[in-house]
Amino acid sequence: MRATVRDVAARAGVSPKTVSNVINGVVFVRPETKERVEEAIAELQYVPNLSARGLRNGRTGAIALAFPDLSMEYSAEMLDQFVEVAHEKGWSIQLEQTGKRPERELELLSRGREHLVDGLVLNPTRLETSAIVGADALPPVVVIGEVEQNLVDRVALDSVAAARDMTAYLLSLGHRRIAAVGTVGDRFESASARTRTLGYRQALDAAGVPLDPALEIDVDSWAPGAAGERLLEMLDAGIEIDAVFCFTDTMATGVLSALAGRGVRVPEDLSVAGFDDVASGRYAAPPLTTVSFDKRQFAEDTLSLLADRVADRSLPPRARVVPHRIVPRESTRPA
């Protein structure tokens, strides 16, 4: 016979309400009590009846999560953390890809308004094209990423500070001709490109290093092939550089490959750094210096805000900033 909430409560020595609080993840439960309940759930192989729960509280037990490009390694690593944290809170996840079709955000907002999902996590590339602008009666939404707004809850890195810190680190190694790959420009524009370009420029200014527009490399897309090709174009144009700061690890791996094909040694001839600390960067040859942050914490902060919003839509919009750190590895060395 299938175990019930009452069975779990009896096994853990708590009330059925406490079991529900642990499963829903909205109300705080003392760690030792939560551990007893989770052990009872595992022992009894209890599976929440999401349909029945939805009928009682008007919720579906599902949320929607959108990333601009699900093919990117960064998206896969973030999604891994979001799925695990969501399941711990009793939610399943519906996925969407919005980078090439921003109008899909409108479809997700409609799902939320029609109560087909309990809430949404959106990752727009630009505020100007996001469906949250001008929308009426927004469902519970948390925006993640560099798009700055005060319409809904938000979780992000301080990408200006992170890019500034990485550029400052390269400057501390004695580099002065630092190329930046992925900057805002005619080929590509996004909130991430804007903020990271700004941080790069701020670090140069603080160090008294003149900004050379020729060292800012915009690309058609933040993909490894595009980044590598554009850097080779710079080298072929005779522009001198002694370091490269790529605004993602994915672009940095493309740059490493392109440089290796030209016989340019990293870090002996050029230092190369990235951003995001994905697995391919850690195991690249050489391993990438990068901007790192706790992806698990990012997911926890986001879904905690979303749970609060689902429980109380009258809360004012809130913002959380996830700390970052510079991780030096073998792809950089003193000039």
Residue, then its C-alpha position, 0 to 999 in steps of 0.5 A: m500500500r502506498a505510504t501517506v503523509r500521516d505514515v511519514a509523520a508517524r515514522a518521524g514523530v512529527s505532525p502531518k503539517t510539518v511533513s508538508n512544510v518539509i516537502n513544500g520547502v516554503v516554511f522553515v523547519r529545524p534542520e534536525t526535524k527536516e532530517r528525520v522527515e527526509e529519512a522517513i520519506a526515504e524509508l517509506q518510499y513516500v511520493p507526494n501526490l502532486s495532483a491532490r495537493g494542487l487541488r487543495n492549494g491551487r498549485t501545480g507543483a511545477i515551475a517554468l525555467a527559461f535559458p537563452d541557449l540550452s546548448m551551452e555548457y553554462s546552461a547545462e550546469m545551471l540547469d543541473q543545480f536548478v533541477e536538484v533544488a526544485h525537486e527538494k522543494g517539491w517542484s518539477i521543472q518545465l524548460e524553455q529556450t528563449g535566446k532566438r525567440p524572446e516572444r517565448e517569454l510571453e508564452l511562459l507568462s501566459r502559463g503562469r497567469e493560467h495557473l499551468v505553473d506555479g511560477l517562472v524563472l526567466n533569463p532574458t538577454r536584454l530588458e528591452t526585449s523581455a516580456i516582463v516590460g509592460a506586462d500586466a498582472l505578472p505571475p510569480v517571476v524571478v529574473i536571473g542574470e545581468v538584466e537590471q530591473n525592479l519589476v520582479d525579483r532578481v538574482a545575479l552576479d555583480s558582473v561589472a565587479a567580476a569583470r573588473d576584478m578579472t581585468a585587475y588580476l591580469l593587470s596585476l600580472g603585468h599585462r597591459r595589452i589585454a584583449a576582451v572577447g565578447t564586448v558589446g558592439d555592432r555584432f552582439e549586444s546583451a546585458s551581460a556584454r554591457t556589464r562585463t565590458l563596463g567592468y573591463r573598462q573600469a579596471l583599465d581606467a583605475a590602473g591608468v591604462p589607456l582604453d584601446p577600442a581595437l582590443e575590444i572584440d565583439v562577436d556574432s555569438w558567444a560561441p567558441g568558434a566565433a570567439g576564436e575566429r575573431l581573435l585570429e582576425m585581430l592577430d592577423a591585423g597585427i594588433e599586439i596583445d599580451a593577454v585575453f579576457c573572454f567573457t565566458d569560459t566557452m569562448a575562452t576554450g575556442v580561443l585556446s583552440a585557435l591559438a594552439g592552431r597558430g602555434v601560440r603558447v598559453p600562457e608562455d606567449l599569451s595569458v587567457a582567462g574566462f568567466d563562469d568556471v564550467a567543467s570544460g574550462r577546468y579541464a582545458a589545456p591549460p586549465l583556465t583562470t576564470v570568474s567562479f561562483d556557487k551555482r548551487q547557491f544561485a539556484e537556492d537563492t532564486l527558488s527561495l525568492l520564487a517560493d516566497r513570491v508564490a506564497d505572497r504576491s504582495l511582497p515588494p521586488r527583491a534582489r540578491v547578489v551571488p558572490h564571485r571570486i577569481v580562480p587563478r589557473e595555469s592559463t595565466r602567468p606574469a608578463 
